[in-house]
Amino acid sequence: MADNLLRMTLIALADANVRFVVCGGVACVLQGVARTTHHLDVRVALETPDLEALVRVARALELRPRVPEPIESLLDAERRRAWVEEKHAVVYTLVAASGAFALDVFLSYPLSFDELAAEADSFEVEGRRFLVSSKRHLIVAKSSVTPPRKVDLRDIEDLQELLSVPP
């Protein structure tokens, strides 16, 4: 079920012309790391058209905010800043009713959207193209997690190994 929701979310985001880059565990898997994950992390261009389209996609897929903040709050730059600065929020999480899938929208990330997109790799699902963080940028992002988590340390090791293997 989670895999189907992941695929549907990627397709819906691409169809809605949301500018996003897949990060986190799904990006690691797509880049060749053997691991599992039950949520999709994305770095979205934090501009009104992209965020409005993201809200429409979330509603269509019946994804609900994990926190008691309406999804429309994502459109408010001041609110997003307060979440990051006052609540130390890193992501805004939307969950499926079943709880089997979550979409994490990064509020804070060690790289800008433009930096990520410039070096991202392009992938395709059912004819829809989307960007996936490069191995190098995944290493940068996962290296910035404090305190380090075991899963991130394993991902970094695997990504470094993949980078050292000639294509």
Secondary structure, DSSP 8 states (H G I E B T S, - for coil): -HHHHHHHHHHHHHHTT--EEEEHHHHHHHTT-----SEEEEEE--SHHHHHHHHHHHHHTT-EESSSS-GGGGG-HHHHHHHHHHH---EEEEE-TTSS-EEEEESS-SS-HHHHHHH-EEEEETTEEEEE--HHHHHHHHHT-SS--HHHHHHHHHHHHHHHS--
